[in-house]
């Protein structure tokens, strides 16, 4: 039974019409925002005038990517409980941002993560390091999303091997998908800046949440809101029975007769858990969202909104994942996409069919496909604006021009940077299309947790911390995270790895580097600090008073 | 920029030294104490609680698989409790800061920008 392949011409047209409507609405928002973007504060931080609920929706939109919608629903549909482990790590992580980072960052910085890191340090070395790390995290994350987007759009439009739609086969549709997503994110960021991007994200969060909530409601109605029965059916249909509802199908797998591999698998689970919980508060595209509100208190409230929205969303994906396992079944899902990425759209079609025949099925599929498209677009737009702000504000203005560039120059450079980052990612994504790049999301979180978070926290809370420590911490964490992944089983030595079986440089046994790279990043930061005599307690006093009282912080734009 | 300070519009600019001068003020030390009194134990608590969950997921499969009722097992309830604790800590933090930290931060912010009360 191959559901999406049966998708009718009407169904595809409907999906395409909804896609087009959403794109038209977001482009209109962008054009409106363009007329309200005047200076660098508008472009990088949307004028700092957003309300807490608005920023909360935009935060959620940045965070709820295709990976966390289709990806988690798919993992749950195919492997059961383990997908839920991801949601929990992603959610708890927000407490790190809330309690330790957001308010101090809002008060002490201006446009980028580097503003805070370099506050009491020598500007050039620290900003360069922070920009390198910002770009690494954002581009890796971006690449994973865009490669996914290409494959997904082909699948969502129901184009299979040997099949064509509007004259495109699956490979052509994949390329078109990447280019369309790439062009849209460039348009959102280069034309609308942070103001346009934020409103587009708010709109897309509503589309995504609405779609997911509607589908989850239909699934629960089918089960008379008896979750236990839903779980029972899912476990039975999976063929794994009770094991499907417990951890251990894909993370921390116990390999019979191989205690060593079992030990590595379990350590890998802990390593993943650490990177998930410590990565979020070091993601540059999340951090710059705190600059879009008037003050620290609004930043705090916006995270509370974000936690509420993201938490509810993960509960919905739990229902969708188990619903897909019970109602669609693993065989039908893997026939469409081996990783399970189409589980939620397939579920939408089957549930719709059950309720009102194939027309309702086609409508539900189009709704969920558009929700997934919204999830992709809002995340990539956030990543592009984080990259362009860092390139323009950190590298161009502060490193190259020594802080002398005018507002206007910085905005022009930021727009050029957005186009540059966009074009480079489109090209890289097209080349990377047939590679297994799923590990890039975990890598982005590992870099954020190893390079960015330790240096941010030490910068805010350790008086002795200095330039050498910040530089050593960022590069140390970055090199450790990337280096260990290159030497891990996801990069080489196995049939599913990036380089395939032929090349084997995988001496590091864990797929997730966090367990080693986070302590290494922290160690580099501490050792680097101790080896340098530089110490500026006066600058630390200034930073701490500013961070905790908000005195001297950047204000909302007056217009 | 030597205008008469007023609470309308953006506050008057301050220098880094104005800020640093507040660092050893007993009221600022009290502000930090009240903030860290919540943040430090809460952070240790939620990280330990989360790591306990991850470690049990890896090493206590029997316990996590124990059925509580119907098809609902310990793993599912433990996971949902992580959601509940996250919501709860976020709520408690906001309540704590609104009561114990924000008024003090505002007072010091205004004093740094506008001078002490009688200079207003």
Interface residues (C-beta under 8 A of the other chain):
Chain A: X81 X84 X85 X88 X89 X91 X92 X94 X95 X96 X98 X99 X100 X227 X228 X229 X231 X232 X235 X242 X243 X245 X246 X247 X248 X251 X252 X254 X266 X269 X270 X273 X277 X296 X297 X300 X301 X303 X304 X307 X308 X311 X314 X315 X538 X539 X541 X542 X544 X545 X546 X548 X549 X550 X551 X552 X555 X558
Chain B: X9 X10 X11 X13 X14 X16 X17 X18 X19 X20 X22 X23 X24 X28 X31 X32 X35 X39 X42 X43 X46 X47 X50 X51 X53 X54 X55 X57 X58 X59 X61 X64 X65 X67 X69 X70 X71 X72 X73 X75 X76 X79 X82 X83 X86 X87 X89 X90 X91 X93 X94 X97 X102 X105 X108 X109 X112 X113
